Amino acid sequence: MDPVPRITRRAAAGCRLAPRGDLWVFGYGSLMWSPGFRSSQKSAGRAHGYHRSLCVYSHRYRGTESRPGLVMGLCRGGSCWGVTFRVSATRAKRVLAYLYRREMGNRVYRPRFVRVRVRGGREVRALAFVADTEHRQFVGDLDVERTARLVARGRGERGRNIDYLSYTLAHMHELGVRDPHLDRVLLSALALQSARRNAQLKKRHNSRR
């Protein structure tokens, strides 16, 4: 069952985006594997004119302000495979209100209707949350080493940053999509966590001698 939305000012703004018919939503990060709403259809889709990037500091869900994590943003250029959800017209306003509460708390994203080609089907205009490149939490593309350090230590209200990246990559792989940069980031972050764990175990061992 969908969460009952609180109709805040942001949620009300989201409701105004409701189309006349069914609503399509494009997920490229956590929405792929944890949408939080019911849909009448779910399928792979490819957004045109945008690409996925681990480019947004997370100060709440996957990190804190003092120890930020990183989450995905949709950035201009290229294309991006993700999951496309179809929401019936009767549920569109409820789902929009929920998505606004979830994604627009700090306004690091800009909601846009983007062109998405549903796998094996037609092209639709789907709601997607595009990264706001002017926002203070937008960091753009970082190198593998720095990205991995942030991912390895990030933890927020929804858990570890490394799990967020792992789940996202797993669902990308299910779609047949590979991103060598993100794969390297995950491997480096796992290695950093393992090294940190081993150092802690060694320290505890030495303290008992």
VENRA-V527908 format. One record per helix or strand. SS is the DSSP state (H for helix, E for strand). FROM is the first residue (numbers start at 1). TO is the last residue. If there is no record, write none. Layout:
# VENRA-V527908
ss:SS from:FROM to:TO
ss:SS from:FROM to:TO
This chain:
# VENRA-V527908
ss:H from:9 to:15
ss:E from:23 to:27
ss:H from:30 to:33
ss:E from:41 to:58
ss:E from:69 to:87
ss:H from:89 to:103
ss:E from:109 to:118
ss:E from:123 to:131
ss:E from:138 to:138
ss:H from:144 to:153
ss:E from:155 to:156
ss:E from:159 to:160
ss:H from:161 to:174
ss:H from:180 to:207
